[in-house]
């Protein structure tokens, strides 16, 4: 054995791309070259990567027209301003709502309200909490996914 770790085609696949780009040296270069000498499939993958690199080397992004840049910069201020406004509104409503819930909890615990009223207030507060958690969970879930995740080509 030559003292090098064996090439793992699954975990070390990015090394093939780095090899094509000329970014490897040392032990990784030796590992990839010995793997290429032993694997026709790896040599075919390197050939595909080289062809892809040649194809994409000639591609250039088209510059956006100046009007589009002007519109972008004009709108970015509005978007950031509105985002800050919504954030402040949400924080204010949350603070006021929590304070209101605290006051209701203090009033219910101190007052001699019938059990039915206390149960109704508890059910309403629990329902609001369940809805809040549900909306937050859905928002977090949709943030991690795009609407194109389920599309199969």
N, C-alpha and C positions, 0 to 999 in steps of 0.2 A: 504494500500500500504506500502511496506517496505522501501520506500525512494530511491530505486535503479532505474536507468534508465532501461526501458524494453530492452530485448535482441533483436537486429535487425539482422535477419538471413543473410541479404545481407552485411551490413557494419561490423558486428561483427563476421563474419565467421572466420577470422584469429585467434580469441580468442579460437576457438575449437582446432586448431593446437597447440596453446600455452598451452592449458589445457592438451593435450596429452603429451606434452613435460615437463610438470610440472613447467611451467614458470609463472603461475598466482598466485597472492595473493590478499588479500583484497577484494575490491568491485567487481573486475572483476571475481574472483574465485566464489564468491557468485552468481553473475549474471549468469555465465555459468552453475553452478550446479543447480540452480533453473530452468534454461531453459532446461537442460537435463532431469530433473525430469518431466517436462511438455511435452516434445516433443520426440516422438519415432523416428522421422526423424533425429533429432540432435543426439540421442544416436546411431543410425545406422551410421551416419557420423563419430562420434568419434570411433566407432568400425572399420570403414574403415581406418581411419587415424592411428589407433594403428596397424592394419595389415600391412599397408604400412610402418610404422616405423620399425616394426619387419623385414620386407622383406629387407628394405634398410640398416638396421643396419649391416648386414653381408657383404655389398658390400665394396670393397676397390678399389681404383684407381691403375692401374698397373703402375709401375715406368717405365719411358722411358729409353731405353738403353743409355749407356754413349755416343755412337756415335751420337745419335740424339741430346743430349745436346750440344755436341761439335759443331755440325753443326748449331744449333740454335744460340749459342753465337758468332760463327764466322760470321754468316749472319746478326745478329742484328746490328753490327757496319756498315755494308754496307747499310742496309736499312735506318738507321738513318742519315748516311752521305749523301746518295742520297736524302732523304727527305729535309734535310737542303739545299742541292744544288738546288733542284727544287724551294724551297721557295725563296731563294735569286735571282734566275733567274726570277721568277714571279714578285717579288718586283721591280727588276731592269727594267724589261720590262714595268711594270705598270707606274713607275715613268717617264721613257723615253717617253712612249706613251702619258701620260698626259701632259708632257712638250711640246711635238710635237703638240698635239691638241691645247694647249694654244697659241703656236706660230702661228698656222694656223688661229685660231680665231682672233688673233691680226692683222695678215696680211690681212685677208678678211675684217675686219672692217675698216682698214686704206686704203686699196687699192680701186681703182676705177674699180672693176671687174664687168663684165656684170652680170645681175640678174640671168641668166641661170647658170653661173659658181658658183655663191654664192649658188643658190638652189641645185646644184649638190653636192657641198661640204657639205651643211647642210643635204642632204639626205644620203650621205655616212656616216657622223658622227652619224646620227640618227640610221641608219642600224647597225652600229657597236655597239652602245649602246643597241639596242634591242637584238642583238645576245648575248652580254655579260650578260644581265639580264636573258635571256632565259637559257643559260648554267648554271648560278649560281642557278636559281630556280630549274632546273632539278637535279643538284648536291645535293642541300639541300633536295629535295624530296626523292631521292634515298638513301641518308644517313639515313633517318628515317625509311626506309623499307628494308626488305631483299627480295631476290628473292623467298623466301619460304612463304611469308605472305599470298599469295592467295591460298595456298594448303589447301584443306579441307580433313580431315581424315575420 
